[in-house]
């Protein structure tokens, strides 16, 4: 993953492995959706940290965005429906 990859490109790269692993573990459809949702939260945090590290955003903006991702995850908001980063 590079900082030039779009969010959708990153998801396309990792989605097959998430699905295969969940199925191999005998996971349910609900567990697959939960893992995909968690992957979105993790990728949003990674994107924010990459933006901070290359200077696209400052630490105050990064902290605000990370807090919004945490709040979204705690309430169950779907990042692909309502991006907060």
Secondary structure, 3 states (H helix, E strand, C coil): CCCCCCHHHHHHHHHHHHHHHHHHCCCCHHHHHHHHHHHHHHHHHHHHHHHHHCCCCCHHHHHHHHHHHHHHHHHCCCCCCCCCC
